[in-house]
């Protein structure tokens, strides 16, 4: 069953057209990854899905209902959480306070249960629960950003470059966590610079190029594609393998 569908989406920054008729879909329970060079439109697409940008035309459908004119707050309540590029934690608040902000749409009892699940998934956060988020390492901040998004108990989790700037051993930990999240039944849409790692994790993938979809298909097929290998997997030996 389709959870998310994007139809003929155009997004503009003034006179600059960032997305040019993009269409894609994500089924419930899938991990779908978006690949593409810088400037391809990946972050713009994620920000549009989560309500941070309004499209010029086209639709974003969540379980068949259009949401592209809804605000970001309403979209969170509908079941979409966004882990932005650069983590964007609140540096002067503690780990526990950052997580509590992620649960603002939910009853306290439910949030308390989800918090225990986040502590279990990321025990390092539990150890640092009173520590200011700004003093965490990059990997710990990424765990916190993901944990904060999970506190809303989303149906769809959007992740924009979760491995950016992290050491390979931390990348493996992050991707292991993403697999655990998918195993709970959650759906993931992932933008990731480490193409080989992302394709090994994902079920399907789209390759974006200058605001439109260049390629799409099963992740395994794109991993074996000569075009994808030439464009995105040339440094694959340096990329952390996604845990199975």
C-alpha positions in Angstrom: 0.0 0.0 0.0 1.3 3.5 -0.9 2.1 5.6 2.1 3.6 8.5 0.3 3.1 9.7 -3.2 4.6 12.7 -4.9 3.0 13.7 -8.2 4.5 16.1 -10.7 6.1 18.3 -8.0 7.5 21.7 -9.0 9.3 23.8 -6.4 10.8 27.2 -7.0 13.1 29.6 -5.2 12.0 32.8 -6.9 12.8 32.4 -10.6 14.9 29.3 -10.0 13.1 26.0 -10.5 14.6 23.5 -8.0 12.2 20.6 -8.7 10.9 19.9 -12.1 7.9 17.6 -12.2 9.2 15.0 -9.7 7.1 12.0 -9.1 7.8 9.1 -6.7 6.2 6.8 -4.2 7.0 5.0 -1.0 5.1 2.0 0.1 4.4 1.2 3.8 7.3 -0.5 5.4 9.8 0.3 2.7 13.2 2.0 2.9 13.5 4.2 -0.2 16.7 6.2 -0.8 17.3 9.3 -2.9 20.7 9.7 -4.6 22.1 12.6 -6.5 24.8 15.1 -6.7 24.8 18.4 -4.7 22.1 20.6 -6.1 20.0 17.8 -7.5 17.0 18.7 -5.4 17.1 16.1 -2.7 16.9 18.4 0.3 14.3 20.6 -1.4 12.1 17.5 -1.9 12.5 16.5 1.7 11.6 20.0 2.9 8.6 20.1 0.7 7.3 16.8 1.9 7.6 17.9 5.5 5.9 21.2 4.9 8.9 23.5 5.3 8.5 24.6 1.6 5.3 25.1 -0.5 5.4 23.7 -4.0 4.6 25.8 -7.0 2.5 23.0 -8.4 2.0 19.2 -8.0 0.9 17.1 -5.1 2.2 15.4 -2.0 -0.2 12.6 -0.9 -0.1 10.8 2.5 -2.2 7.7 2.2 -4.0 9.3 -0.7 -4.8 12.6 1.0 -3.1 15.8 -0.3 -0.9 17.5 2.3 1.2 19.9 0.2 -0.7 23.0 1.5 -0.4 21.9 5.2 2.0 23.5 7.6 5.0 21.6 9.1 3.3 21.3 12.5 0.2 19.7 10.9 2.3 17.3 8.9 4.0 16.1 12.0 0.6 15.4 13.5 -0.3 13.5 10.4 2.6 11.2 10.9 5.7 12.5 9.1 8.9 13.3 11.0 12.0 15.0 9.4 15.6 14.5 10.5 17.2 17.5 8.7 20.7 17.7 7.3 23.1 19.0 9.9 21.1 17.4 12.8 19.7 20.8 14.1 19.5 19.8 17.8 18.9 22.5 20.4 22.4 23.0 21.7 21.6 24.8 25.0 19.0 22.1 26.0 19.8 18.8 27.5 19.5 15.5 25.7 16.3 14.7 27.6 14.8 18.1 26.9 15.5 17.7 23.1 13.7 14.4 23.1 10.8 15.8 25.1 10.3 18.5 22.4 10.0 15.7 19.8 6.9 14.4 21.7 5.0 17.6 21.9 2.1 16.2 19.8 1.6 13.1 21.9 0.0 12.3 25.3 2.5 12.1 28.2 2.0 8.4 28.9 2.7 7.4 25.3 5.7 9.7 25.1 7.1 8.1 28.2 6.9 4.7 26.6 8.5 5.9 23.4 11.3 7.5 25.4 12.2 4.1 26.9 12.4 2.7 23.4 14.7 5.5 22.3 16.9 4.9 25.4 17.1 1.2 24.4 18.0 2.0 20.8 20.5 4.6 21.7 21.9 3.7 25.2 24.6 6.4 24.7 21.8 9.0 24.9 20.6 7.6 28.2 24.1 7.9 29.6 24.2 11.6 28.5 20.5 12.5 29.2 21.4 15.5 31.4 24.2 16.7 29.1 23.7 19.7 26.9 23.1 18.7 23.3 25.7 21.2 22.0 28.5 19.3 23.9 27.8 15.9 22.2 29.9 14.5 19.5 28.6 14.6 15.9 27.5 11.0 16.1 25.7 11.5 19.3 24.0 14.5 18.0 22.8 12.4 15.0 21.4 9.8 17.3 19.7 12.6 19.2 18.2 14.0 16.1 16.8 10.6 15.1 15.6 9.9 18.6 13.8 13.3 18.7 12.0 12.5 15.4 11.0 9.0 16.7 9.4 10.6 19.8 6.5 11.7 17.5 5.9 8.1 16.6 5.8 8.8 12.9 4.4 6.6 10.1 7.1 8.0 7.8 10.6 9.1 8.8 12.5 11.4 6.5 16.3 11.4 7.0 18.5 13.9 5.2 22.2 12.9 5.1 22.4 11.0 8.4 26.0 10.0 7.9 27.3 13.4 6.9 30.6 14.2 8.6 30.7 11.0 10.7 33.4 8.4 11.1 32.8 5.1 9.4 32.3 3.2 12.7 29.6 5.7 13.7 28.0 5.4 10.3 27.7 1.7 10.8 26.0 2.3 14.1 23.6 4.8 12.6 22.6 2.5 9.7 22.2 -0.4 12.1 19.7 1.7 14.0 17.9 2.6 10.8 17.4 -1.1 10.0 16.1 -1.6 13.6 13.6 1.3 13.0 12.4 -0.3 9.8 12.0 -3.6 11.5 9.4 -2.0 13.9 7.2 -1.3 10.8 8.2 2.3 10.2 8.7 3.6 6.7 11.9 5.5 5.8 12.7 7.9 3.0 16.5 8.5 3.1 18.8 11.0 1.4 22.4 9.7 1.7 25.7 10.7 0.3 27.2 7.2 0.8 25.4 5.6 -2.1 26.7 2.1 -1.7 25.7 2.1 2.0 22.2 3.5 1.2 21.6 1.0 -1.6 22.5 -1.9 0.5 20.0 -0.8 3.1 17.2 0.3 0.9 14.4 -1.6 -0.9 14.1 0.9 -3.8 15.9 4.0 -4.9 15.5 7.1 -7.1 18.4 9.0 -8.6 17.8 12.8 -8.9 19.5 15.0 -11.4 19.0 18.8 -11.6 15.5 18.7 -10.2 14.1 15.6 -11.9 14.2 11.8 -11.6 16.9 10.4 -13.7 16.7 6.7 -12.7 14.5 4.6 -10.4 14.2 1.0 -9.5 15.0 -1.7 -7.0 18.0 -0.8 -4.9 19.9 -4.0 -5.8 19.4 -3.2 -9.5 20.7 0.3 -9.2 23.6 -1.0 -7.2 24.6 -3.2 -10.1 23.9 -0.4 -12.7 27.0 0.6 -14.6 25.7 4.2 -14.8 25.2 4.4 -11.0 28.5 2.7 -10.4 30.3 5.2 -12.6 28.6 8.3 -11.1 28.1 7.4 -7.4 30.1 4.3 -6.4 33.6 5.1 -7.6 34.8 5.5 -4.1 32.7 2.6 -2.7 35.7 0.9 -1.1 35.9 3.9 1.4 32.2 3.7 2.3 31.0 1.9 5.4 29.0 -1.2 4.6 25.4 -1.2 5.8 24.8 -3.9 8.5 22.5 -6.7 7.7 
